[in-house]
């Protein structure tokens, strides 16, 4: 885990090395200060030596300046290293997430991935910055303060040794109990982020169903759960500081009490007693800072585990070692295909699918909700892998293709269309970033989007708000179809992506596809018979199986499910018989 995280230091390794070097210099200067102060008292003031007072005073000032400069540089380099690590971690995580399959994203959940890329990375950044500076400074101060204390007066410095077993045992008990609570806190953060993400993305649904109170209650319950866990762990961690203070104040009292006796009998000078008390305070400060770092490290340990999980995760769907780099045509074959979202043969969403679609075919798919229409077409661009059997495109198993090659040749337009913040032309060029304006206009005309784009004040440079909310559902669908066409795919899949179009616009779009792209295989999923009646043939899906295949006229006569759909739509006025 640590190696996985630190491998992201990359170009910031030099800063991670320089910071501790300057910390060491700073510590040596800080350790020298009490000793030099004792010499000023004993040799300069008590002995009334102006020469020693001046000489040691210059050394004291020089030590302060060096400590000050070293502290600035160590802080600067620690910030550079930790900020660079955080940047690289976010980039590595995001890059890896882009390779995830749908299954991988579902395993982590969107809310959890957001928390890991923000809160968890920030915790690691803070802990790393503390580790290469404060976590090095405090132990060194502790060790050298001990050494100097024993060098000054061994018997008096022995008082330090009695208190440390208490401190170590106390901190161990606190941290061991705090770690599992922090694990629960981060899981609650994931749940909270998921609630917020779902609420904001579905705000229109929330308001249309007047469910604001329900959403507020759900959020407040999770927020209160987070509050209770934070209070619980804070109570536990709060014992750390009083434990440190009690221990060090006790040591300081003991040194002052017994030290006074040694001064009276002459085995200890006043300056040495003062330096011992100063070293005691340095030990006190070091221990307090160490306790705070231990808290931060405890928190970051959970964060590091969660970030490392994402970094080390490999996509369940990857390109093979020697992939096929060209899709010759739009032929599609399904051979004895079974598919399960949970990898369980007893819970298959698709069963015994055998299908042969020739390049250039215009295919319709229809069926009731939950009949696995979308699941069927998701296997073509290999968004999921089959449980058994195989899917072939242009005679080649989709698992043998380079993923980018395959998915560039298969354009899928979903019913729930996603546009991104930017301009219309930027969104359209998602399909092909090198597309010329003429190519963009041609695709937009085929998709019946050109006319409404021209009605915008900035036309193709018109702004698109987040999610494309400043366009109607039908306009978003047509923009997404145009974007898909710019890929110049061998196969175009329209997954209920013309549902918001009127019959006339939809028919004009289909006619333009026939006219301009006759060799492209088209698969149209729709609940409207009108959208499919002119297809070369229609596939009827039912409970994950193919129930029938035929033309509109053939299915009306031979397929019960299709005939029921037609009858229902005729009665509802949605179909022209």
N, C-alpha and C positions, 0 to 999 in steps of 0.2 A: 504493500500500500504506500509506504513512505517513498520507496523508489519510484513508484508510478507517478506520484505527485511531483517529486523533485526533478524528474526527467523533463519537466516543463519549464525549468529555469532557463535552459538554453543560453541565449546571449546575455543573460543576467547573472551568470555564475561568477563573473569577476567582481560584481558588486556584493554578492553574497560572501565572497572571500575577503574583500577589502574591509567590510564593516567590522567583522570580529578583530581584524588586525588593529584598527584604530580603537576598538573597545579595550583591547589589551593595554595599549599605550595609555589610555585614559585611566584604567584601573591602577596601573603602576604609579601614576602621578597622584591619584587620590589616596593610595596607600601611603605614599611618601609624606603627605601633608601633615598627619598627626605626629609622625616621627620628627619632622622638621620643627613643628610647633613645640614639641618637648625639648628639643635642643635650644630653641630660642629662649624658653623659660629657664632651663638649667644652666646653659653656657652663656647666654646673653644677659638675661635679666638678673637671675640669682647671682651669677658670677660677675656681673657688671662689666662685661667685656663688649665694648662697642664694636670691635673688629669682628668678633663672632656674630654679634647681632646683625651687622651689615651683611656679612658673607652668607649667613643662613637665610636672612631676609630676602636676598636676591634669588637664592635657590628656591625659596618658597613661592615668590612671585612667578618665577620661570615655570615651576611645576603647575601653578594655577593656569597660566596661559596655555601651556601644552595640553593640559586636561580639557580646557575649554575648546580649543581648536579640534582636538581629537574627538570630543563629544559631538561637535557639529558635523564632522565628516562621517563619523560612524552612523549618525542618524540619517544623514543624506543618502549614504550607500544602502542602508537597511530599507529605506523607503523605496529607492529605485529597484532593489532586488525583489521586495515583496509585491510592489505594484506590477512589475514585469511578470512575476510568477502568476498573479491573479489574471492578468491579461491573457497570458498563454494558456492558462487552464480553461478560461471561458472559450477561447478559440478552439482548443482541442476538443472540449466537450461538444461545442456546437458542430464542429466538423464531423465528429463521430455520430452525433444525433442525426445528421443529414443522411448518413448511410443506413439508419435504422429502417427496418420494415415496419408495416403497420402493427404487427404483432409485438415488436420490440417497444414501440412507443406506448402501446396499451399496457405492457408489463410495468413500465415505470410510472405512467400517467403524466399528463401534461403539467398538472400543478406541481408534481414532485420534481420534474425536470427544470421548471422555472425556479423553484426554491434552491435546487442544487447549483444552478448557474449564477444565482444572486447571493442569497444569504450564506450558503455553505462556502462559496468561494471567498466571500468577504471574511468569514471566520478564519479560513486558512491563511488569508493574507495577513490578518492581524496577528495570528499565532506565529507565522513565519517571521514577521518583522520583529516580534518580541524575542523569538528564539535566537536570531543571529545577532541580537544586540543585548537586550536586557537579560535574557536567559544565559548569556555568556558572562556579562558584567557581574551579575549578582553572585553566582557561585565563585567567581574569581575574587570578588571583594570579600566574600565569606572566608575563603581559604587563606588569602593573604592577611586578612585581619587577624585570623587565628595565629598564623605564623608569627606575625609581628607581636601579638599579645604574649605568646609563649617566649619569644625572644626577649621581651622586656621583663616579664616576671612569670616563670613557669608555674609556681604554686598558686598564684592568684588567677592565672588563665585557666587552671583546671576547673574552675567554676562553670566554664562554658560547656564542659562535657556532660554535666549532669542533666541538662535540660533538653538535649537534642533527641534522645529516645522518645520523650513525650511528644515533641513537635512532629517527628517522623511518623509515629504511630497515629497521632491525631489526624494528620493530613492524609495518610493512607486510607483511614476509615471514611473520611469525608469524600474523597475522590472516588473510592470504590462504590459508594452508595449513589453518588451523583451521576456517574456515567450512564446507567440504564435510564435514569429520568430524562437526561438530555436526548437519548434515543427516542423516547416517547414524544418529547417536545418537537423534534424535527418531523416526525410523522404527522403530528397535529398541524404543523406549519404547511405540510404538503396538502392536507385536507382543506385547510383554510384557503390556500391559493387556488385549489381546484374549485371551491365554492365561488370565489370572487371571479375567476376566469369564466366559469359557466354562466354566472349571473350577468356579467357584462356582455358576453357574446350573445346571450339569449334574452337581452333586456326587453326586446319587443314582445316576446312571448310572455315574459313575466308581467308586463303591464297590460297586455291584452287579456290575460286571465286574472288580473287584479291580485297577483300573488306576492305583492311587495312585503306584506306582513309575514308571510310564510318564509320568504327568503331572508328577511331580517332576523327572524327567530332562529333559522338554521345557522346563519352566520354568528349570531350572538352566542348560541350554544357552544359552537366550536371555539369562538374567541374566549369564552369563559373557561372552557376546558384548558386552553393554552395558558390563561392567567393562573389557574390553580396549579398547573405543573411548574410554572415559573416561580410562584410563591413557595412551593414545596422545595424546589432545588435551591432557591435563594436562602431559605431558612437554614438549609444544610450547609451551604457554602459560607454563610455568615459566621459560623463558628471558627473559621480559619483565622481571621484577623485578630479577634480577642485572644485566641490561643497564642499567636505570635507575640502580641503585645504583653500578655501576662508573663511569658517566658523571658522576654528580653528585659522587661522592667525589673523582674526578679534578679536577673544577672547583674544589671546595672547597680541595684541596691547592694547586692553582695560584694561587688567590686569596690564600691564606695566605702562600705562598712569595713571590710577587711583591709582595703588599700590604705585607709587612714592609719590603721595600726602599723602597717609596714613602713609608712612614711615616718611615723613617730620613732620606730626602732632603727630607722636609717637604712633599711634594705631596699627602699624605693624612694625615688625623688618625686618632687611635686610635679615636674614636667612629665615624668613617666606615668604617674597616676592619671594626669589629664589625658595623655595619649591613649591609655587603656580605656578610659571612659569613652573617648571618641571612637575607638575601635569597636567598643560594645555597641554604640549607636550605629556604626556602619554595618555591623552584623545584624542589628535589629532591622535596619532599612532593607538590607539584602534579603533577609528572610521574609519580610512583608511583601516585597516585590516578587519573590519566588512563589509565594502563596497565590498571588494574583495571576502569575504566569501559569501556574498549575491549573487554575480555574479555566484560563483561556485555552490551554492545551487540551483539557478535558472536553471542552466544547468543540474544539477544532478536530479532535480525534473522531467524533461522530461525523463531522462534516467531511473529513478526509476519506472516511470509509464510504460515504455516500457518493462523493465525487469520483473516487477510484472505481466504484461500481460502474459508473457511466463510461469512464475512460477505458476500462478493460472490457466492456461489453462488446461483443462482436455481433454484427447483424446476422440474423437467422437466414437472410437471403443475400448471397454474394455472387459476384461473377466467378466463373471457374478459372482455373489456372491458364488454360489456353482457349480463350473464348472465341466464338464465331463473331466476326466484326461486320457482317453485312446481312441484312434481311432482303432476300431477293424479291419476294412478292407477298401478297396478303392472304395466302392459303392458311387456314386454321384447322387443326385436328384435335379432337378430344378422344382419347383412347382409354376406355374403362376407368374413368376418373372418379375418385372418391376424395372428398375434402372435409376436414373438420377443423373448426377454429380452436378446439382444445386438444387436438391430436389424439382423439379418442374415436376408434372405429365404430363405437356404439352411438356416437353423437355426431354423425356426419351431416353437414349442411348440403352437400351434393353427393348423389349416389348413382353409380353406374352410368356416367355420362359418356355417350359415344356420339360424336358429331363431326361432320366434315363440311367446312365452308370453303368454297373456291374463291380465289382472288377476284375481286371486282363484284362479288355478290352483294346484294342489298338485302340485309337480313333483319327481320323484326323479332323481338322477344317480348312476350306478354305472359302474365300470370298474376295470381293474387299476391297481396302483400305477404312477405315472408316465404315466398316460393324459391328464393335464392337466385333471382335474376342477376342482381349486382355481384353476388358471390361468383357466379359463372364467368362473368366478363373480367373480374379482378384477376383471374388466373392467366389471362392472355398476356398482359404486360408484366406478369410475375410479381404482382403486389403481394401474393401469397403463393406458397408451394402446395402441390397436391399431397394428400395423404398416401394415395397410391394411384397408379396409372400415370399418364403423361399428357401434356399439352404441347402441340407442335405448331410453330409458325413457319411457313415456307418450308415445311418438311423437316425442320430442325427442332429438337426439344428445347423449350424456352430456357431450361436450366443450363444449356450449352452456350447461350448467347452472352455477350458482354451486356450488362444491365442497361447501360446508357444507349447502346446500339438498339436494343430491343425496345426500350421505352420511347426512344426518338421515333421509332417506326410505328408505334401504337399510341395514338392520341385518345385520351379518355376525357370526356366532358361530363361532369357530374351535375345532378339536379341542383345540389347546393353549391353554387358557383362562388369561387373565391377570387376577388380582385384585391390588388394591393395598393397602398398609398403611393401616389405618383401621378403620372399623366396617362391618358388613354393609350398613346403610342408606346409608352414604356411597358404597360401591361400587355399589349399585343405582342411586343417583341420578346416577351418571355418565351414564346413559341420558337423564335429564331432571332437572336440578338443582332444578327447581321442582315436582317431583312431590309430591303429598300422600301422607300415610301410607296412606290408602285406596288410592291408585293403586299404591303400592309393594306392598301386601298383595295386591291383585288380580293384578298381574303375577307375584308369587311363587307364588300359588295355581295360575295357569295353567302355570307352569314346574315345578310340583311341588316347590317349594322351601319353601313356607310351613311345612309340618309339621316339618321338621328344624330350621328357624330357631327355631321355638317351643320346641324341645327344648334350645336353648342357654340358659344361665343369664341372659344379658342380652338374649336374643332378637334383635331387629333392631339392637340396640346392641352386639352381641357383636363382639369384636375380630377383625380379619382380619390375620394375620401376612403378612410379605412373600411375595408370590406365592400367598397363600392356602394355605400348606402345612399349616395346622391344619384343613383340610377335605379330605374324600376327593375323588377325581377326579370322581365322579358329582355330588357336592354342588357342586363348582366349576362344572361344566357347567350345572347348573340355575340357579345364581346368575347366570351369564353370560347365559343365555337370558332370565331375568327382567329383567336390565339392558337387554338389547336390546329387549324388549317395551315398556319404559317410553318408548322413543323414539317409540312409536306409528308404526312405519314402514309404508310402502306395500308394501315387499318385505322378507321375512325369509329370510335364507340361513343354514342350519345346516350348516356344513362338518364333517361327521363329529363333531358336537358332542353327540351322544347315545350315543356309543360306549361310555361307561362306565355307562350305565343298563341295568337289567334290562328284559326285554321288556315286562313289565306296566307299569312306570313310564313307559317310552317310549311305549307305546300310549295310556296315560291322558293324557300330555302332548299327543300329537297330537290326541286327541279333544277336549281342552280348547281347542286352537288352532282346530279346526274349528267348535266351538260358539261361542266368544267373538269370533273374528276371521275370519269367513268371507270377507270382501272382500279380505283381505291375501294377496298372492302369496307362496307359500312354496316355497323350493327346498331340498331336503334331499339332501345328499351323504352317502352311506353305503356301506360294503362289505357291510352286512347286508341281504339281500333282505327279511327280515321287516320292516325299518324302512321299506321302500319299496313293498311289495306293494299297499297301499291308496291310493297316489298316483293322481292323475288319469291321469298317464302318466309313463314313466320314460325318461330319455335314457341310452343306453349309449355310453360314450366309449372310444376305442381309438387310441392313438398320436397324440393331438392332433386326432382327427377324430370326428365323430358317426357311430357305427356302426349305430345304430338308435334308433327312438322308438316307444313303444307302451305299452299297459297291461301289467301283469304277465302276464296270461294270453296276450296276443298275443305278447309277447317270448319266452315259454317255447316257443311253437310255431314262431316264425320267426327268432329271433336266436341264432346259435350261441354267441357269447360269453356272453350272458345265461344261456342254458341250461346252459353249463358252470359258471357261478358258482352257479346254483341246485343243480345236481347235487352240486357239491363241498360245499355247506353242508348239503344233505340228508344226505349220507354222514357229515358231521362232527357232525350233531345240532344244527346252528345254525339250521335252518329247518323249520317245520312245513308239510309238503306238503299 
